[in-house]
């Protein structure tokens, strides 16, 4: 217990009461990520094939049938149900399936580019853990290059309210 409350009375003795205080502490959030400076990324070529489907309960009708002849592809499904009122739907569903062709492209990053990519990625993940009202006091970025692999560690020092209310038990 960091903060406590009590009242000492002449006739009542010591009585414990709630104490109000804001307790702030510096809390560290850190995360590491690694990345190879050379590798492959997948890019869309622009070629795509679209299939449509109507589903009536458990019965399906495909227009046209078949899977694309792409060696590497990404599949995107979009479904819509037939709605009459705000929350009443018919048992009819329309599905559009888009197959987009992907190619692998070799890529090489400089140490600074890789550091920036990793730092942005870690930053997004750490920001999800930190509440908006909390204040980031310091940021430390540590990077280490071993061969063609870069390791980046991002450390946030955050001023956080760590106080909690506890029930008084006698």
Secondary structure, 3 states (H helix, E strand, C coil): CCCCEEEEECCCEEEEECCCCCCEEEEEEEEEEEEECEEEEEEEEEEEEEEEEEEECCEEEEECCCCCCCCCEEEEEEEEEEECCCCCEEEEEEEEEEEEEEEEEEEECCHHHHHHHHHHHHHHHHHHHCCCCCEEEEEEEEEEEECCEEEEEEEEEEEEECCCCCCCCC
